[in-house]
Amino acid sequence: MEGMELKAWREKHGLTREELAQGLKTTYTTIYRWETGERCIPDVLELALEGLGARLTKESKINDR
């Protein structure tokens, strides 16, 4: 995954960098560095995003009731 893909994923889910950082148990700075290419994105991040996306979808469905 590249930084622009991560940014697109975050924006698609309507998250700020801070919110994504909280969801991944990391920091705003780490998210910023990944998105800008300053740091390499770990391969396992795609799996973490898959889980986070599923959780966000589930929470959204609950809130829509």
N, C-alpha and C positions, 0 to 999 in steps of 0.2 A: 504494500500500500504506500502511496506517495502522499505528501503533505496536502496537495490540492484535493485528493480524494477524501482525506480525513475531514478537511474543511467542508467539502460538499456534503458529506454524511452528517456532520454536525448541523449544518444549516438546514438540511432536509428534515431533520428531527426537531428543528426549532430551538436548539440549545446554544447558549453562550459558551465561551471557552471555560468559564468558571463552573457552569453547570455540568459540562462534560467532564471536567477535572474531578468534580465531586462524585459523579457517577462511576468514574474509573479509579477513584481513590488515589489521585495524583494531584499535581498542582497546575494552576493556570499557566505558569511559565513552561512547564513540560509540554502542554498542549500547544502553546504558541511556538515553541521550538520545533515540534513535530510538523506543524502546519507550514512553517516557513522553510523547512528543510535544514534548519540549523542542527537538528539531531535526527538520527535514523529512527524510524518507527519500528518497534519490535514486531516480529511476525505474529506473535500471540495476540496483538491488538485486534486483529480482525475477528478473532473468536470472542474477545471481550466485547467488541461492538455488537456482535450478533446477539449476545446475551442481554446487553443493555437495551438494544433496539426492541427485543421481545418484551422486556420489562416495561419499557415506555409505551408500547402498543397496548399491553395489558392494562396499565394504569389509565391510559386514555379511554379505553372501552369502559372501565369502571366509572370514570368521571362523567361519561356521556349518558349514564343511566338517569 
